[in-house]
Amino acid sequence: MCGDCCTLTEGGAKTWAICLDCDRKKGRSLSHAWGSFGTFLIGILVVLAAAVGIMAWLSAH
């Protein structure tokens, strides 16, 4: 991407270049992406905890 076709992101550990169309759609901040990633990780932990709980319940019976 050339400098005329992109803008720089804000709010991340690194600065990324994104296209102007994404910038017009308010895609300049990475906070939503990090929030989605955190929710994804928490979802995995909940599923694993449920699996461990079910296995513990089945082994007790």
Secondary structure, DSSP 8 states (H G I E B T S, - for coil): --TTSEEE-BSSSS--EEEHHHHHTT--B-HHHHHHHHHHHHHHHHHHHHHHHHHHHHHH-
